[in-house]
Amino acid sequence: MKTATVSVPGAILHYQVCGCGPLLLLLSGGGGDADALGALADSLESDYTVASYDRRGYARSPLDDPGDTSIIPIEIAGDDAHRVLAALTSEPAYVFGSSLGALIGLELLTRHPDQVRLLIAHEPPTHTFIPESERPPLPDPNDPASIAKYAAAIGVKLAAPTSLPPEVERRRALNGKHFVRREARSARVYLPDIERLATVTSRLVLAGGEDGRPFVAYRCAAKAAERLGVPLVEFPGDHAAPLLAQPGFVEKLRALLARA
């Protein structure tokens, strides 16, 4: 695996690349760094050059101003994805985004469609497409119960703690706090540009997990598909399925990538 950094306005982003073949950029969900979709990368690296990165403010992607505590808009996150891709290739790339990463993928496709060969956006939480009353309360970063409630509303079961190297545990904890404090609210207010996305639907697959139908993230994805007039493609599993990379999920993803 190759690791490197790319400078962006206000931060230095850590990224990593493995495998060989056409470039596939993985965009992880909230709290997930470049390693979060590692099982998925392992399953695809025989046929794709798989890249991922730590978003700005995550443990390995320091901010120029460590004291900055402002909300990070999806627009800024999308520009970061654009700059990572530009550092890796001048050709259109495959992009897979999960949850918050799917929102970032939508912004990337909106602003820089020539960089995207195909975006598969798995359960983007487009909260602005559903009534306010259906949106889960934002989690309190100091209240584990509220974080668990938020996770449950979008269809995520928080895993029991596992034994990891102390540095990895520390990094994950910092990333999770960063998401709750600085990214969750931006996802809540992000309004995708439907008019611009409607011009590039040939490069977009909106997806949901078949076990996620009762939950908010699936409903958001379904509403986005309805607004764009495209089908919602179902994958096996739920909102967290990209993290597990079970065979059925990987087979579905491979089939969609192969058609582009």
Secondary structure as UniProt FT lines:
FT   STRAND          2..8
FT   TURN            9..10
FT   STRAND          11..19
FT   STRAND          23..27
FT   TURN            30..31
FT   TURN            34..37
FT   HELIX           38..44
FT   TURN            45..47
FT   STRAND          49..53
FT   TURN            56..57
FT   TURN            59..60
FT   TURN            66..67
FT   HELIX           74..88
FT   STRAND          93..98
FT   HELIX           100..111
FT   HELIX           113..115
FT   STRAND          116..122
FT   HELIX           127..129
FT   HELIX           132..134
FT   TURN            141..142
FT   HELIX           144..153
FT   TURN            154..155
FT   HELIX           166..178
FT   HELIX           179..183
FT   HELIX           184..189
FT   HELIX           194..197
FT   HELIX           198..203
FT   STRAND          204..209
FT   HELIX           210..212
FT   TURN            213..214
FT   HELIX           216..228
FT   STRAND          232..235
FT   TURN            239..240
FT   HELIX           241..244
FT   HELIX           247..259
//
